[in-house]
Every structure is written in C-alpha cells, then in structure tokens.
Amino acid sequence: MNILHLSWMLGRPAKSRLAPQILTASAYAMVSAILLIVLGGAYSFTSFELEAQGTYLPLAIFAVVLLVVPLLVLGSAAARLSARSNDRALSSLRLLGATGAQISLVAVLQAAGTALAGALAGIALYFLAAPLASLIPFQGAPIGSAIYLPLWVLAVAVAAIVLLSAGSAAAGLRKLVITPLAVATRSTVPTPSWLRAVICIGGILLLYALFSNMGQFMQSIAAIIAVIAGGFGLGLLMMNLLGPYLVAKVGKGKLRKASTPQQLLAARMILESPAESWRQVSGVAMASFVAVVGGSGAALMASPGNEFGQGTWMEHVPADIVTGVLVTLAISFICVAASAAISQSASTLDRAPLYRGLNRLGMPYTTMNAARTKSIMIPALTASIGFAIASTILVLPLAGAAVLLQPLTVITVIACVVLGLLLVRTAISVADPQKLLASRE
C-alpha cells in the first residue's frame, strides 16, 4: 500500500470535504500569519537602544506567551477538524484491512499536508498584513521595516505549525482508530471537582495581597512590570482551573431550568464536556482579564506622580503598554473567533449521527442550531462577564478608585466583552448543522 499516494487520494479537494478543508487550511494560515506578526513585533524591539530592550523584550515575550494558548487551541481545533472530515474514508480503509498504524500515518500526512499549505498561505498573509502592522507605534514612532523577520524564522515557524498539526492529529487518532470499525469509545466525563473553587479562592487572596502592596514597588518600572506579569500568570492559571467547574455549574443550572428543547439540548451539550466548552470560550475570559489588569496597570503607570524618565525612552513606556494591551486583545479576539468556528465545525461533524437522527425523529435543524449556539454563548457570557467582574475586584488595590474611573480602562473592558461575544457569535454561525452536514451527503 502506497501511503503517500493514498494520503493524496483521500486528502485532495472533494465536494464532500471542501468546507472542512477550506476551514482547516484557513485556520492554519491564520495561525501562521498571527504567529509571524507577533514574532515580528517582538523582533522589532531589538532595534531599540540596549537599555530599552531590557524592558521591552520581556514585555514582548510575555505577550507572546499569552497568545501561545489561543494559537495552540486554534491549531489543535484545525487538526481535529482535518481528522474528522476524513473519518468515513479512514473507517473504510480500516474495514479493507489497513492496520491502525497505517491509518494513523495517512491521517497524520493529510493533516501535515493541509497545515503546510495553510502555513505557506499564512506567510503570504503575513507579508500582506506587515505594512499595516508596521504602522503600530512604539517609542513614539511606527515600528516600520523592523517588523520583517529573517527567512530562517519563517522556515522555523512553518515547520513548527506542521509538527503541531501532525502531533494533534496523532493524539486525536488515539481516541478514534480503535477497532476495525473505527468505533470511538464514549465514557462519562467526570464533573470538575469543587476543590478547584477552593484553590482559586486561595489564589485570589494571594493576588489581592500582592496588588495591595503594590506601593512598595512603585519606584521601579521593572518591579511594576514584574508584579503585573506575575499577577497575570497566576490569574490566568486560576482562571483556567476554575473555568471548567464554573461552566459545569452553569450547565447544571440551565438543565434544571430548561423549558424548551433548545435549552435542554444546549445544557446537555455543555455538560457533555465542560472542559471542552470552556476551552472554546477561554480566550474571551483571558481577553477580559488582560483588558482589566493590563489596562489598569498602564493607567497606574501613566497617573500623575508616576512620571518616569521624562525626555528619555522611559516616557513612552505607559503609552506603549496600552498599545501592547490593545494589540494583544485584538489578536486574542481573532484567535477566539477562528477557534470557535473550527471547534464548532469539528463538533458538528462529531455529532453528525445525532443531528441526523434527531432530524428524522422530527426535530428541525433550526432547533438544533439554536441549541448549539446557546451551548457556546452561555459559557461565553459566563466567562466574559464573570471574569471581567472578578478582575475588576482584583485590581481595586492596584489601581484604586481613580484608575477605575479612567475612561480608557472602562472603554477597554466594555469593548473587550462586547466585541469578544460578537465575534464568537458570528464565527460559530459557519457550523450550522444543516449546511455543514449537507456538504457531506
């Protein structure tokens, strides 16, 4: 059996797989372009004077780390969709006598090929977007041509994306290709423990104590940045620990109060895997957290009495931190919207037999689509509003009442919540079961 030829035969564009293939390749192109633009922005800081680099490069690395999770979620969702779009063909091969190893190799090669095509398209997208990104101001002037990366970095980025897709496809197939019939085992997903909430309360108290003693670090920009970065890291850790538990509790509450088929089905979808529901909307929660804490930190540095290095590179730091926060938010929103579309498409393909069975029993696709939409928007609302409020409470000792009244902070928080929810709501419309499954008939 020629694995390469078989991979091409199964992976080439076809009507039944066209929509998933376009979505998958587009997702990889977006991952590649965003990654290169972010790295280009970080690389541009190497053109600053050495003393400024000591402040800006750690901030750039921190921003890159914040965006790694949304990018990984987006890339993993694309790899999952790539595998699901070929499930029928892979099952047929298994029935014809192909071994599990051969099936895995075919799927990995298909995912890697799609990722390679998407990553190369992402390079072209990066060069198209770079002139616009080069207008972003830092140190009082646009980044300019410093945003263009060396060729070897482009090659490493493409290789990393291809390896990510191959690894994600291989990990996904461990759950898919089990028997000659490619039957996936289904087990009850355990409900997240209440201990998560207890641990998070302890983390919140620690953060509150850290920010309450912020005055001890006001004499140094590096110390302020270190404290804010540490607060970010611990806050994001607590957020991802508490998120699945919070989503599960909300899902159970919706299940008890469900009065329509859409509400009942949506609650069941949430409780099917609270962790998966959380992953699809965690970017919105992260954006809310970044907006509140980062915006408040920038406002603190720019407040009267905290004038650092007037006439030197240090005077631009507060404004540049605000710019960095806004850029991070924008990229987070794009990743959230794209990963929501991809994840929902994969979930729709996963639930194809369920959707078709319910339709044959008399349930309209519009009802199922409404339930699917609710199953995402309910966790999204919970994540964005809940963590925006929690973050606001946390930064009270950091910024004080005066900072909370700063228009920039308030506008950023409101825009973060509203824009994030609108993007998620728009993105998940591409996974309408009636339209997506019709392409596979």
C-alpha positions in Angstrom: 0.0 0.0 0.0 1.5 3.3 -1.1 0.8 5.6 1.9 1.8 8.8 0.1 -0.4 8.2 -2.9 -3.3 7.1 -0.6 -2.9 10.2 1.5 -3.2 12.3 -1.6 -6.2 10.4 -3.0 -8.1 10.8 0.3 -6.9 14.4 1.1 -7.4 16.0 -2.3 -10.2 18.6 -2.6 -13.6 16.9 -2.9 -17.2 18.2 -2.7 -17.9 16.2 0.5 -14.8 17.6 2.2 -14.5 21.0 0.6 -15.9 23.1 3.5 -13.9 21.4 6.2 -10.7 21.6 4.1 -11.1 25.3 3.4 -11.8 25.9 7.1 -8.8 23.9 8.2 -6.4 25.4 5.7 -7.7 28.9 6.6 -7.1 28.2 10.3 -3.5 27.2 9.7 -3.0 30.2 7.5 -4.3 32.4 10.3 -2.1 30.7 12.9 0.9 31.2 10.7 0.2 34.8 9.9 -0.6 35.8 13.5 2.4 34.0 14.9 4.7 35.7 12.4 3.2 39.2 13.0 3.6 38.7 16.8 7.2 37.5 16.4 7.9 40.4 14.0 6.6 42.8 16.6 8.8 41.3 19.3 11.8 41.2 16.8 11.3 45.0 16.1 12.2 45.7 19.7 15.8 44.6 19.1 16.2 47.8 17.1 15.8 49.9 20.3 18.7 51.0 22.5 20.1 48.4 24.8 18.6 49.9 28.0 15.1 50.0 26.4 15.4 46.4 25.2 15.8 45.3 28.8 12.2 46.5 29.4 10.5 45.9 26.0 11.8 42.4 25.2 10.5 40.8 28.5 7.1 42.5 27.8 7.2 41.1 24.2 8.0 37.6 25.5 5.2 37.9 28.0 2.7 38.9 25.2 3.9 36.0 23.1 3.3 33.6 26.0 -0.2 35.0 26.5 -1.0 34.4 22.8 0.5 30.9 22.7 -2.6 29.3 24.3 -5.1 30.8 21.9 -2.9 29.9 19.0 -2.4 26.3 20.2 -6.2 25.9 20.7 -6.8 27.2 17.2 -4.1 24.9 15.7 -5.4 21.9 17.6 -9.0 22.6 16.5 -7.9 22.7 12.9 -6.1 19.4 13.3 -9.1 17.8 14.9 -11.4 19.1 12.1 -9.0 17.7 9.5 -9.2 14.3 11.1 -13.0 14.4 11.4 -13.5 15.4 7.8 -11.9 12.1 6.7 -13.5 9.8 9.2 -15.6 7.9 6.7 -12.6 7.2 4.4 -10.4 6.2 7.3 -13.1 3.8 8.6 -13.4 2.3 5.1 -9.7 1.7 4.9 -9.8 0.0 8.3 -12.5 -2.3 7.1 -10.5 -3.2 4.0 -7.6 -4.4 6.2 -5.4 -1.4 6.8 -3.7 -1.5 10.2 -4.1 1.1 12.9 -0.6 2.3 12.2 -1.3 2.8 8.5 -4.5 4.7 9.2 -2.7 6.9 11.7 0.1 7.6 9.2 -2.4 8.5 6.5 -4.3 10.9 8.8 -1.1 12.5 10.0 0.2 13.0 6.5 -3.1 14.6 5.4 -3.1 16.9 8.4 0.6 17.8 7.8 -0.1 18.5 4.1 -3.0 20.7 4.9 -1.0 22.5 7.6 1.9 23.1 5.2 -0.4 24.6 2.6 -2.1 26.8 5.2 1.3 27.8 6.7 2.6 28.9 3.3 -0.5 30.8 2.7 0.0 32.4 6.1 3.4 33.6 5.1 1.8 35.4 2.2 -0.8 36.8 4.5 1.9 38.0 6.9 3.6 39.9 4.1 0.3 41.5 3.1 -0.5 42.5 6.7 3.0 43.6 7.7 2.7 47.1 6.1 -0.4 47.7 8.2 1.2 46.2 11.4 4.3 48.3 10.8 2.3 51.4 11.5 1.8 50.4 15.1 3.7 53.0 17.2 6.2 52.1 19.9 8.7 54.5 21.4 6.9 57.4 19.7 7.3 56.2 16.2 5.9 53.4 13.9 7.7 50.0 14.0 8.4 50.3 10.3 10.5 47.7 8.4 11.8 46.2 11.7 8.7 44.0 11.7 10.1 41.9 8.9 11.6 38.6 10.2 14.7 36.8 8.8 13.9 34.0 6.4 15.1 31.3 8.8 12.5 32.4 11.3 9.8 31.9 8.6 11.1 28.4 7.9 11.1 27.5 11.6 7.5 28.8 12.1 6.2 26.8 9.1 8.0 23.7 10.5 6.5 24.3 14.0 3.0 24.6 12.6 3.3 21.4 10.5 4.7 19.5 13.6 1.8 20.9 15.7 -0.8 19.6 13.2 0.9 16.2 12.9 1.1 15.8 16.7 -2.5 17.0 17.2 -3.8 14.6 14.5 -1.8 11.7 16.1 -3.2 12.5 19.5 -6.7 12.7 18.2 -6.5 9.4 16.4 -5.6 7.6 19.6 -9.3 8.1 20.5 -10.7 7.4 17.0 -9.0 4.4 15.5 -9.6 1.7 18.0 -11.3 -1.2 16.2 -11.7 -2.3 12.6 -15.0 -0.3 12.6 -13.2 2.8 13.9 -15.7 3.0 16.8 -14.7 5.6 19.4 -15.3 4.7 22.9 -17.6 7.1 24.8 -17.3 7.4 28.6 -18.9 9.7 31.1 -16.9 12.9 31.5 -16.3 13.5 35.2 -17.6 16.7 36.7 -14.8 19.1 37.7 -14.3 19.0 41.5 -15.3 21.7 43.9 -11.7 21.7 45.1 -11.0 23.8 42.0 -13.1 26.6 43.5 -11.3 26.3 46.9 -7.9 26.5 45.3 -9.0 29.5 43.2 -10.2 31.4 46.3 -6.7 30.9 47.8 -5.1 32.2 44.6 -7.4 35.2 44.5 -6.5 36.1 48.1 -2.8 35.8 47.2 -3.3 38.1 44.2 -5.2 40.6 46.3 -2.4 40.7 48.9 0.1 41.1 46.0 -1.7 44.0 44.5 -2.5 45.6 47.9 1.3 46.0 48.5 1.9 47.5 45.1 3.1 50.7 46.6 6.3 49.0 47.7 7.3 48.5 44.0 6.4 52.0 42.7 10.0 53.2 42.5 10.9 50.9 39.6 9.3 50.2 36.2 10.9 46.8 36.1 9.4 45.9 39.5 6.0 47.1 38.5 6.2 45.1 35.3 7.4 42.0 37.2 4.5 42.3 39.7 1.9 42.8 37.0 3.3 39.9 34.9 3.3 37.6 38.0 -0.3 38.6 38.7 -1.2 37.9 35.1 0.4 34.5 35.2 -1.3 33.5 38.5 -4.6 35.0 37.4 -4.6 33.1 34.1 -3.7 29.8 36.0 -6.6 30.3 38.4 -8.9 31.2 35.5 -8.2 28.0 33.6 -8.5 26.0 36.8 -11.9 27.5 37.8 -13.3 27.8 34.2 -14.5 24.2 33.7 -16.0 24.0 37.2 -17.9 27.2 36.6 -19.2 26.1 33.2 -20.3 22.8 34.7 -22.3 24.5 37.4 -23.9 26.9 35.0 -24.8 23.9 32.7 -26.4 22.1 35.6 -28.4 25.2 36.5 -29.6 25.6 32.9 -30.5 21.9 32.7 -32.7 22.2 35.8 -34.5 25.3 34.5 -34.8 24.2 30.8 -38.3 24.8 29.5 -37.7 24.4 25.7 -36.0 21.8 23.6 -33.2 24.2 22.7 -32.4 24.9 26.3 -32.5 21.3 27.2 -30.2 20.2 24.4 -27.8 23.2 25.0 -27.4 22.2 28.6 -26.7 18.6 27.7 -24.1 19.7 25.1 -22.4 21.8 27.8 -22.4 19.0 30.3 -21.1 16.5 27.8 -17.7 18.0 28.3 -17.4 21.1 30.5 -13.7 21.3 29.8 -14.2 21.3 26.1 -16.9 24.0 26.4 -14.5 26.1 28.5 -11.7 25.7 26.0 -13.8 27.1 23.2 -14.5 30.4 25.2 -11.5 30.6 27.4 -10.0 33.2 25.0 -12.8 35.6 25.8 -12.2 35.3 29.5 -8.5 35.8 29.0 -9.1 38.9 26.9 -11.4 40.3 29.7 -8.7 39.6 32.3 -5.9 41.2 30.1 -8.1 44.2 29.5 -8.9 44.9 33.1 -5.5 44.1 34.7 -3.3 45.4 31.8 -5.4 48.5 31.3 -5.3 49.3 35.0 -1.6 48.7 35.2 -1.0 51.0 32.3 -3.2 53.7 33.8 -1.3 53.4 37.1 2.0 54.0 35.4 0.5 57.0 33.5 -1.1 58.5 36.5 0.1 61.9 37.9 3.1 61.5 40.2 4.5 58.4 38.3 6.4 60.2 35.6 9.4 58.1 34.7 12.4 59.4 32.7 10.9 62.5 31.1 12.8 63.2 27.9 14.1 59.6 27.6 12.8 56.3 26.2 11.1 55.6 29.5 8.5 58.3 29.0 6.9 56.2 26.2 6.5 53.1 28.3 3.0 53.7 29.7 1.5 54.5 26.3 3.4 51.6 24.7 1.9 49.2 27.4 -1.6 50.4 26.4 -0.8 49.8 22.8 0.5 46.3 23.6 -2.6 45.5 25.6 -4.9 46.6 22.7 -2.8 44.6 20.2 -2.9 41.6 22.4 -6.7 41.9 22.8 -7.2 42.2 19.0 -5.2 39.1 18.3 -6.9 37.2 21.1 -10.3 38.1 19.6 -9.2 36.9 16.2 -8.0 33.6 17.7 -11.2 33.1 19.7 -13.4 33.7 16.7 -11.4 31.4 14.4 -11.1 28.6 17.0 -14.8 28.8 17.8 -15.7 28.4 14.2 -13.2 25.5 13.8 -14.1 23.8 17.1 -17.9 24.0 16.3 -17.3 22.6 12.8 -15.5 19.7 14.3 -18.2 19.2 17.0 -20.9 19.3 14.3 -19.1 16.6 12.3 -18.7 14.6 15.5 -22.4 14.8 16.3 -23.5 14.1 12.7 -25.3 10.9 13.5 -27.0 12.5 16.5 -28.2 15.5 14.4 -29.4 13.3 11.5 -31.2 11.0 14.0 -32.9 13.9 15.7 -34.0 15.3 12.4 -35.5 12.0 11.3 -37.4 12.0 14.6 -39.0 15.3 13.7 -36.7 17.9 15.3 -35.9 20.8 12.8 -32.3 21.7 12.1 -33.1 25.2 13.2 -33.9 24.0 16.7 -30.6 22.0 16.8 -28.6 25.0 15.6 -30.3 27.3 18.2 -29.3 24.7 20.9 -25.7 24.6 19.6 -25.5 28.4 19.6 -26.7 28.5 23.2 -24.2 25.8 24.2 -21.4 28.2 23.3 -22.9 31.6 24.1 -23.9 30.6 27.7 -20.3 29.7 28.6 -19.0 32.7 26.7 -21.3 35.0 28.7 -20.3 33.3 31.9 -16.6 33.6 31.2 -16.5 37.1 29.9 -18.8 38.8 32.4 -17.8 36.7 35.4 -14.0 37.1 34.9 -14.3 40.8 34.0 -16.1 41.4 37.3 -13.5 39.2 39.2 -10.6 41.0 37.5 -12.1 44.4 38.4 -12.3 43.4 42.0 -8.7 42.2 41.9 -7.3 45.4 40.6 -9.1 47.6 43.1 -6.0 47.7 45.3 -3.7 48.0 42.3 -5.3 51.0 40.6 -7.7 52.5 43.2 -10.9 54.3 42.5 -9.2 57.0 40.4 -7.9 54.5 37.9 -11.2 52.6 37.7 -12.8 55.9 36.6 -10.2 56.3 33.8 -12.1 56.3 30.5 -9.5 54.1 28.8 -9.9 51.3 31.3 -13.7 51.4 31.3 -13.9 51.6 27.5 -11.4 48.8 27.1 -13.3 46.4 29.4 -16.7 47.1 27.7 -15.2 46.8 24.2 -13.5 43.6 25.3 -16.7 41.9 26.5 -18.9 43.2 23.7 -16.5 42.7 20.8 -15.4 39.2 22.0 -19.0 38.0 22.3 -20.0 39.4 18.9 -17.0 37.8 17.3 -17.8 34.4 18.9 -21.4 34.6 17.9 -20.6 35.5 14.3 -17.9 32.8 14.0 -20.0 29.9 15.2 -22.6 30.5 12.5 -20.4 28.8 10.0 -21.0 25.4 11.7 -24.8 25.3 11.1 -25.5 21.6 11.1 -27.9 21.8 8.2 -25.4 23.5 5.9 -22.3 21.7 7.0 -23.7 18.2 7.0 -25.4 18.8 3.7 -22.0 19.1 2.1 -21.2 15.5 3.2 -24.3 13.8 1.8 
